[in-house]
Amino acid sequence: MTQRKTTIALKKIESNFNKGYILESLLQNYHLNVDLLKLICTKSEVKGFDADKKLKSIVNELAKEIDENQKLKTIISKKNLKIVKVWVGKMDVFFKTLKHKYPTNCKTLFLETQKVSGVLNISAHKIFGATTK
């Protein structure tokens, strides 16, 4: 994941949303956020990180590691990680609902996903800035 890939993904998400494909843009944004979380974990060298784990366990590992790892604390704060944790729970409920019927909260969840994407994007830019210097 590079800055260029992130920018391209965000442009695709925005164009799909403007065309009215809210569910598709929500899913694309979800995958972008997952990739950004995995990038944060790999670059900050989180102990016991495995890319094949579920998102909830990745976020829980980040929460445990943030107390010990000073480098991780500068990349993403506890407050921002709490926002991500709440969002992960809402996305789990969304996917369970999606199995049975078309969910009605796509637009509000998309807007919240955009906020989480912004938080993770700021953290990723801290990583990209650190690697280019």
C-alpha positions in Angstrom: 0.0 0.0 0.0 1.5 3.3 -1.1 0.2 6.9 -1.0 -0.6 6.6 -4.7 -2.7 3.5 -4.2 -4.5 5.1 -1.4 -5.3 8.2 -3.4 -6.6 6.2 -6.3 -8.8 4.1 -4.1 -10.3 7.2 -2.5 -11.0 8.7 -5.9 -12.8 5.4 -7.0 -14.8 5.4 -3.8 -15.9 9.0 -4.3 -16.9 8.5 -7.9 -18.9 5.4 -7.0 -20.7 7.3 -4.2 -21.4 10.2 -6.6 -22.9 7.8 -9.1 -25.2 6.4 -6.4 -23.5 3.1 -5.7 -23.5 3.5 -2.0 -23.1 -0.1 -1.0 -20.2 -0.6 -3.5 -18.4 2.5 -2.2 -19.0 1.3 1.4 -17.4 -2.1 0.7 -14.4 -0.5 -1.2 -13.9 1.9 1.7 -14.0 -1.0 4.1 -11.3 -2.8 2.2 -9.2 0.3 2.1 -9.5 0.7 5.8 -8.5 -2.9 6.4 -5.4 -2.4 4.2 -4.5 0.7 6.0 -4.8 -1.0 9.4 -2.6 -3.9 8.1 0.0 -1.3 6.9 0.0 0.4 10.3 0.6 -3.0 12.0 3.4 -4.1 9.7 5.3 -0.8 9.7 5.0 -0.3 13.5 6.1 -4.0 14.0 3.2 -5.1 16.2 4.1 -8.3 18.1 2.1 -11.4 17.0 0.6 -9.6 14.0 -0.7 -12.0 11.3 -2.3 -10.5 8.1 -4.7 -13.5 7.9 -6.4 -12.7 11.2 -9.8 -11.1 11.4 -10.1 -7.4 11.7 -11.5 -7.4 15.2 -8.5 -9.3 16.5 -6.1 -7.0 14.6 -7.6 -4.0 16.3 -7.5 -5.7 19.7 -3.8 -6.5 19.2 -3.2 -2.8 18.2 -4.9 -1.7 21.4 -2.7 -4.0 23.6 0.5 -3.0 21.8 -0.2 0.8 21.9 0.6 0.9 25.6 4.0 -0.7 25.1 5.1 0.5 21.7 6.1 4.2 21.7 6.4 4.3 17.9 2.9 3.0 17.5 1.6 5.6 19.9 2.9 8.4 17.7 1.3 6.9 14.6 -2.2 6.3 16.0 -3.6 7.4 19.4 -5.8 5.5 21.7 -8.6 7.9 21.1 -8.5 7.3 17.4 -8.1 3.5 17.9 -11.3 3.6 20.0 -13.2 5.1 17.1 -11.9 2.4 14.8 -12.9 -0.3 17.3 -16.5 1.0 17.5 -16.6 1.1 13.7 -15.4 -2.5 13.4 -18.2 -3.6 15.6 -20.8 -1.7 13.5 -19.3 -3.3 10.3 -19.6 -6.8 11.8 -23.3 -6.1 12.5 -23.7 -4.7 9.0 -22.2 -7.8 7.4 -24.5 -10.1 9.5 -27.5 -8.1 8.4 -26.3 -8.1 4.7 -26.6 -12.0 4.7 -30.3 -11.8 5.4 -31.6 -8.6 3.8 -30.4 -5.3 2.2 -29.4 -3.0 5.1 -31.1 0.3 5.5 -28.2 2.1 7.2 -25.7 2.1 4.2 -25.4 5.9 3.9 -24.9 6.6 7.6 -22.4 3.7 7.8 -20.6 5.0 4.7 -20.2 8.4 6.3 -18.8 6.9 9.5 -16.5 4.7 7.4 -15.3 7.9 5.7 -14.4 9.4 9.1 -12.5 6.2 10.0 -10.8 6.3 6.7 -9.6 9.8 7.4 -8.2 8.8 10.7 -6.3 5.9 9.2 -5.2 7.9 6.3 -3.6 10.5 8.6 -1.8 7.6 10.4 -0.7 6.2 7.1 0.7 9.6 6.0 2.7 9.7 9.2 4.2 6.3 8.1 4.8 7.5 4.6 6.4 10.7 5.8 8.7 8.8 8.1 9.9 6.4 5.3 10.6 9.2 2.8 12.7 11.3 5.2 
